[in-house]
Amino acid sequence: MTVTKDMSIMEVVQKYPETIEVFMNSGMGCIGCAAAHFENIEQGALAHGIDIDSLMQGLNEVIPQQA
């Protein structure tokens, strides 16, 4: 499974804790943000002026790929 930009931020963080560092390094302090509970990744990236394609690449690189 790969992360998609329409997924909830908290859904991704809870399912893939290794993505926390990617969010934080990109400028999204999502873990403590109330908006993370209802925003999807694309909405959060747009709100913070973050390049969504780069963010998605970073998130998917840290998620273990299933064989």
N, C-alpha and C positions, 0 to 999 in steps of 0.2 A: 504494500500500500504506500502510495506517495501522498505527501501533503499537497492540498490544492488551496488556492487563494480564497475559495468560498467556505473553507472550514473555519469553525469558531477558534479563536485564539486559545481559549482555555481548554477546549477539546484537544487541541494539538499538544499543549503543554502537559496536560494530565496524561495523555497517552504516550507521549514521547518527551520525557523530562530533559533529554539531551538537547532539545531545541531551545531551552531557556537561554543558554549562552548566546545562541545565534540572535534571538530576539533582542537581548540586552546589548550586544555588540553593534547591532544595527541602529540602535537608538530608541527601541521600543521597550520601555520598562513595564512590560505587560503584566508581570506577575502581581504587582500591587495596584494595578489600575482597574477600577470598577468597570470601565468600558470593555475590558477584555472578556467579560462574561457574556456580552451580547454582540460584540463586533466580530466580523470575520477578519481574516488576515489582510485582505485587500483594503477593507475600510480602515483598519489600524495603520497600515502602511501609508495610505493617502493622507490620513490625519497628521502623520508625523513627517510627511514629505520624503518618504523612503521609496527607493526604486523597488517595485514589487518583483520584478524578474530576478534581481540579484538576491533579494530576500528569499524567494522561493527556492532558488538554487542552493543557497546556504542551508536552509531547513532540510531539504531533501538529501543533502550530502551527509548530514549527521545521523539520519535515521537508518538503523540497520536494515539492509535489504534482505528480503526473504528469498531463499534459494528455490 
